[in-house]
Amino acid sequence: MAQGKVIAENRRARFDYFLEQTFEAGIALTGSEVKSLRNGKANIAESYAAVEGDEIVLVNADIPPYAQAGPHFNHEPRRHRKLLLKRREIEKLLGAVQRDGRTLIPTKLYWSDKGLAKLEIALAKGKNTRDKREATAERDWQRDKARLMREKG
């Protein structure tokens, strides 16, 4: 997946979830949403992808209103946005969510090489508190190890 300029990133996703497989999805956006994204304003930290019927939608992603659009042509900041995926990918994700209890987490929002807004979503399994503590301990050990190696030479 070739990625262009990153608009927003969900850095907490790797800490809270085991990310298993990633998919690239397009997003159905309005004109004022695209303009707002061009300004580099978006937040996907608290968002997730949910199943609505036979579609997958992005829920709780915050794209702030575009200031120059005016009140009549602007968009709702946290509306549900349809994700554009191939039918086979949708069926695979629906099966994993309903059968295996997985979650769909957006990890990155970026511009493609063609100038289209794309969303990288990951099929994820939630971590419990113990797993999070282990990840923190491992990260701290790697940092300390790198510091020791630099000091020794």
C-alpha positions as CSV (number, residue, x, y, z in Angstrom):
1,M,0.0,0.0,0.0
2,A,1.7,3.2,-1.2
3,Q,1.0,6.0,1.2
4,G,1.2,9.7,0.7
5,K,1.0,12.5,3.2
6,V,-0.5,11.4,6.6
7,I,-3.4,13.5,7.8
8,A,-4.1,11.8,11.1
9,E,-2.8,8.8,12.9
10,N,-4.1,6.6,15.8
11,R,-0.9,6.0,17.7
12,R,-2.8,4.5,20.7
13,A,-4.2,1.7,18.6
14,R,-1.0,-0.4,18.9
15,F,-1.0,0.0,22.7
16,D,-4.7,-0.9,23.2
17,Y,-5.1,-3.7,20.6
18,F,-3.3,-6.6,18.9
19,L,-3.4,-5.5,15.2
20,E,-3.7,-8.5,13.0
21,Q,-4.3,-7.4,9.4
22,T,-4.7,-4.1,7.7
23,F,-6.9,-2.9,4.9
24,E,-6.9,0.2,2.8
25,A,-10.4,1.8,2.4
26,G,-11.7,4.8,0.7
27,I,-14.1,7.2,2.5
28,A,-17.3,8.7,1.2
29,L,-16.8,12.4,2.0
30,T,-18.6,15.7,1.2
31,G,-16.8,18.7,-0.3
32,S,-16.3,20.6,2.9
33,E,-14.9,17.5,4.6
34,V,-12.3,17.2,1.9
35,K,-11.4,20.9,2.2
36,S,-11.0,20.5,6.0
37,L,-8.8,17.4,5.5
38,R,-6.6,19.4,3.0
39,N,-6.0,21.8,5.9
40,G,-4.7,18.8,7.8
41,K,-7.4,18.8,10.4
42,A,-8.8,15.5,11.6
43,N,-8.8,13.2,14.6
44,I,-9.3,9.5,14.5
45,A,-8.1,8.7,18.0
46,E,-11.5,7.7,19.5
47,S,-13.0,6.4,16.3
48,Y,-13.8,2.8,15.2
49,A,-15.4,1.1,12.2
50,A,-18.8,-0.5,12.7
51,V,-21.1,-2.7,10.7
52,E,-24.4,-1.2,9.5
53,G,-26.3,-3.7,7.4
54,D,-24.0,-4.9,4.7
55,E,-21.8,-1.8,4.9
56,I,-18.9,-0.7,7.1
57,V,-18.9,2.8,8.4
58,L,-16.5,5.0,10.2
59,V,-17.9,6.1,13.6
60,N,-16.8,9.0,15.8
61,A,-14.0,10.3,13.5
62,D,-13.8,14.1,14.0
63,I,-13.3,16.2,10.9
64,P,-13.9,19.8,12.0
65,P,-16.1,22.1,9.9
66,Y,-14.5,24.1,7.1
67,A,-14.5,27.7,8.1
68,Q,-15.0,29.2,4.6
69,A,-17.9,26.9,3.7
70,G,-20.6,28.7,5.6
71,P,-23.5,27.3,7.6
72,H,-25.5,25.8,4.7
73,F,-22.8,23.9,3.0
74,N,-20.9,22.6,6.0
75,H,-20.9,19.0,7.4
76,E,-21.6,17.4,10.8
77,P,-18.1,16.9,12.4
78,R,-18.7,13.4,13.8
79,R,-21.2,11.9,11.3
80,H,-21.0,8.3,10.2
81,R,-18.9,8.0,7.0
82,K,-19.2,5.0,4.7
83,L,-16.0,3.1,4.0
84,L,-15.4,2.1,0.4
85,L,-14.1,-1.5,0.2
86,K,-14.3,-4.4,-2.2
87,R,-17.2,-6.8,-1.6
88,R,-14.9,-9.6,-0.8
89,E,-13.0,-7.5,1.8
90,I,-16.3,-6.4,3.4
91,E,-17.5,-10.0,3.7
92,K,-14.2,-11.0,5.3
93,L,-14.4,-8.2,7.8
94,L,-18.0,-8.8,8.6
95,G,-17.3,-12.5,9.3
96,A,-14.3,-11.6,11.5
97,V,-16.3,-9.1,13.5
98,Q,-19.4,-11.2,14.0
99,R,-17.9,-14.6,14.3
100,D,-14.6,-14.0,16.0
101,G,-15.4,-10.9,18.0
102,R,-12.7,-8.8,16.4
103,T,-12.8,-5.0,16.2
104,L,-12.1,-2.7,13.3
105,I,-9.8,0.1,14.3
106,P,-8.7,3.0,12.0
107,T,-4.9,3.4,12.3
108,K,-4.1,6.0,9.7
109,L,-5.8,8.6,7.6
110,Y,-3.7,9.8,4.6
111,W,-3.8,11.1,1.0
112,S,-3.1,8.5,-1.7
113,D,-0.8,9.1,-4.6
114,K,-3.8,10.0,-6.7
115,G,-4.9,12.6,-4.1
116,L,-7.7,10.6,-2.6
117,A,-8.4,10.4,1.1
118,K,-7.7,6.8,2.3
119,L,-8.1,5.2,5.7
120,E,-6.0,2.3,6.9
121,I,-8.1,0.1,9.1
122,A,-6.8,-2.9,11.1
123,L,-8.6,-6.0,12.2
124,A,-7.8,-6.0,15.9
125,K,-8.2,-8.0,19.1
126,G,-8.4,-6.0,22.4
127,K,-5.6,-6.2,24.9
128,N,-6.2,-6.7,28.6
129,T,-4.3,-4.7,31.3
130,R,-1.7,-7.4,31.8
131,D,-0.8,-7.3,28.1
132,K,-0.5,-3.5,28.2
133,R,1.8,-3.7,31.2
134,E,4.0,-6.2,29.4
135,A,4.2,-4.0,26.3
136,T,5.2,-1.0,28.4
137,A,7.9,-3.1,30.2
138,E,9.2,-4.3,26.9
139,R,9.4,-0.8,25.5
140,D,11.2,0.5,28.6
141,W,13.7,-2.4,28.4
142,Q,14.4,-1.7,24.7
143,R,15.0,2.0,25.5
144,D,17.3,1.2,28.4
145,K,19.2,-1.4,26.3
146,A,19.8,1.2,23.6
147,R,21.0,3.7,26.1
148,L,23.5,1.2,27.6
149,M,24.8,0.2,24.2
150,R,25.3,3.9,23.3
151,E,27.2,4.5,26.5
152,K,29.5,1.4,26.2
153,G,30.4,2.2,22.7
